């Protein structure tokens, strides 16, 4: 998927800037806003899946009125907290939910459409994230530069590339970081 995103970004740069010898950051800066928002379907799938796998904390909501949830009264003025992993890692919604599979959001599968509120990374309902478009733009710009300007691998403490990559323990995320991992960078000096 990393290479697919790189290919998509390079193709867009070439389409809008030709064979320019300008530095990468200037080429990316010339892309129209509509390109970032509408012409990166692979990047959009990868971002969506990345958020699904990482946005698994708790989402608090302030209760503005008395309500009942599963037979229990929740009084006005209290908070309701929802654990996002209950939906984002639910095998009844997402096939093989801990696997990185951006195509689960693609045409024909659309696993996030199986149930209402099956994808909550940006919030839903009347008040989704007001900064979503800006955040997506920032992520796409920074990650596009990073992917096109550097080659990198996740390595162990001896600099050896990890294959396969470590799998997080979603029941105890702290165990993932008990082993030293780093990124090894090689600048590529790619233009357009």
C-alpha positions in Angstrom: 0.0 0.0 0.0 2.9 2.3 0.7 4.1 2.0 -2.9 0.5 2.5 -4.2 0.2 5.8 -2.4 3.7 6.9 -3.6 2.7 6.0 -7.2 -0.6 7.9 -6.8 1.2 11.1 -5.5 3.9 11.0 -8.1 1.3 10.5 -10.9 -0.6 13.6 -9.6 2.6 15.7 -9.4 3.4 14.8 -12.9 -0.1 15.5 -14.1 -0.2 19.0 -12.6 3.5 20.1 -12.8 4.9 18.1 -15.8 8.6 17.3 -15.7 9.5 20.3 -13.5 12.9 20.2 -11.7 11.5 22.2 -8.8 12.0 20.8 -5.3 9.4 18.4 -4.1 7.9 20.8 -1.5 7.3 23.4 -4.2 5.7 20.9 -6.5 3.3 19.7 -3.8 2.5 23.3 -2.9 1.3 24.0 -6.4 -1.3 21.3 -6.4 -4.8 22.7 -6.4 -6.9 22.1 -3.3 -9.4 20.0 -5.3 -6.6 17.5 -6.1 -5.9 16.9 -2.4 -9.6 16.5 -1.6 -10.9 14.6 -4.7 -8.1 12.9 -6.7 -6.4 10.7 -4.2 -8.6 7.6 -3.8 -5.8 5.2 -2.8 -4.5 7.7 -0.2 -8.1 8.2 1.1 -8.5 4.4 1.6 -5.1 4.1 3.4 -5.9 7.1 5.7 -9.3 5.7 6.5 -7.9 2.3 7.4 -5.0 3.8 9.4 -7.5 5.8 11.4 -9.7 2.8 12.0 -6.8 0.8 13.4 -5.4 3.6 15.6 -8.5 5.4 16.8 -9.5 2.9 19.4 -9.6 5.0 22.6 -12.7 6.3 24.4 -15.0 8.9 22.9 -16.8 11.0 25.7 -20.0 12.8 25.0 -21.7 15.2 27.4 -25.3 14.3 28.0 -27.6 17.3 27.5 -30.8 15.5 28.6 -31.9 12.5 30.6 -31.8 9.3 28.5 -31.8 5.6 28.9 -29.2 3.2 27.6 -29.7 -0.5 27.8 -32.3 -0.1 30.6 -30.1 2.3 32.7 -30.9 5.9 33.3 -28.2 8.4 32.3 -28.9 11.7 33.9 -28.6 15.1 32.2 -25.2 16.6 32.9 -23.3 13.4 33.0 -20.9 11.9 30.4 -21.3 8.8 28.3 -18.1 7.2 27.2 -17.9 4.9 24.2 -14.9 2.6 23.5 -14.2 3.0 19.8 -12.5 -0.4 19.6 -16.0 -1.9 20.2 -16.8 -0.9 16.7 -13.5 -0.4 14.9 -12.2 -3.9 15.8 -15.5 -5.7 15.7 -15.3 -8.9 13.7 -19.0 -8.8 13.0 -18.4 -5.5 11.1 -14.8 -5.8 9.8 -13.5 -9.1 8.4 -10.2 -9.8 10.0 -10.4 -6.5 12.0 -6.8 -6.3 13.1 -5.4 -6.7 9.6 -4.4 -3.6 7.6 -6.7 -3.8 4.6 -7.7 -0.5 3.0 -9.8 -2.2 0.4 -12.4 -3.0 3.1 -13.7 0.5 2.3 -13.6 0.0 -1.4 -16.5 -0.5 -3.9 -18.2 -3.8 -3.4 -17.0 -4.4 0.2 -17.7 -1.2 2.1 -17.6 -3.0 5.4 -18.1 0.3 7.3 -21.6 0.5 5.8 -22.7 -2.8 7.4 -24.1 -0.9 10.4 -24.8 2.7 11.3 -21.9 4.3 13.1 -19.5 1.5 12.1 -16.7 4.0 11.5 -16.2 6.7 14.1 -12.7 8.1 13.4 -13.9 11.6 12.6 -17.1 11.5 14.7 -20.6 11.2 13.3 -24.1 12.6 13.6 -24.8 16.3 13.9 -21.3 17.2 15.1 -18.5 15.4 13.3 -15.0 16.8 13.6 -15.1 20.4 12.4 -11.4 20.2 11.4 -11.7 17.0 9.4 -11.0 18.6 6.0 -8.1 20.6 7.3 -6.7 17.6 9.2 -6.9 15.4 6.1 -5.2 18.1 4.0 -2.3 18.3 6.5 -1.9 14.6 6.8 -1.9 14.2 3.0 0.6 17.0 2.4 3.1 15.8 5.1 2.8 12.1 4.3 3.1 12.8 0.6 6.3 14.7 1.1 7.6 12.0 3.5 6.8 9.1 1.2 8.2 10.8 -1.9 11.3 12.3 -0.3 12.6 9.3 1.7 12.8 5.6 1.6 12.4 4.0 5.0 12.1 0.8 6.9 11.1 -0.2 10.4 14.2 -1.7 11.9 15.3 -3.3 15.2 18.0 -2.0 17.4 20.7 -3.5 15.1 19.3 -1.7 12.0 17.8 -4.9 10.5 14.5 -4.4 8.7 11.5 -6.1 10.4 9.6 -8.5 8.3 6.8 -9.0 9.2 6.2 -5.9 11.2 5.3 -6.2 14.8 1.6 -6.8 15.6 0.1 -4.6 18.3 -1.5 -6.3 21.3 -4.8 -4.4 21.5 -5.4 -5.7 25.0 -2.2 -4.2 26.2 -0.8 -1.6 23.8 2.2 -0.9 26.1 3.6 -4.4 25.2 4.2 -3.2 21.7 6.8 -0.7 22.9 8.8 -3.1 25.1 11.0 -3.8 22.1 13.1 -1.1 20.4 12.0 -0.2 16.9 13.2 2.7 14.8 12.8 4.0 11.3 15.9 3.9 9.0 15.8 6.8 6.5 17.4 7.2 3.1 16.8 10.6 1.4 15.9 10.0 -2.2 16.0 13.6 -3.5 13.0 13.0 -5.8 11.8 15.8 -7.9 8.3 15.6 -9.5 
